[in-house]
């Protein structure tokens, strides 16, 4: 929905309610979009954050080892250790 800033002044409460319900409200000035009303992102609860951390901690020990960092650039050097 698009509405001019001057019209929005009189309907702010209704526009905020619509944004909270998930509708995007675009405010315009001289026909050009200048601002959007969107719902605030929901923050996870303490219990949800703890569950996420527990999941990360449980999967942390499951990482597979990758190539050795000391050997990852060997293709750049010859057998004498000089750049190719």
ZIQUIGI-V67747 format. One record per run of one state. SS is the DSSP state (H for helix, E for strand, - for the rest). FROM is the first residue (numbers start at 1). TO is the last residue. If there is no record, write none. Layout:
BEGIN
<<SS	FROM	TO> <SS	FROM	TO>>
END
This chain:
BEGIN
<<-	1	1> <E	2	4> <H	5	10> <-	11	11> <H	12	20> <-	21	24> <E	25	29> <-	30	31> <E	32	37> <-	38	45> <H	46	60> <-	61	68> <H	69	71> <-	72	73> <H	74	76> <E	77	77> <-	78	82> <E	83	83> <-	84	84>>
END
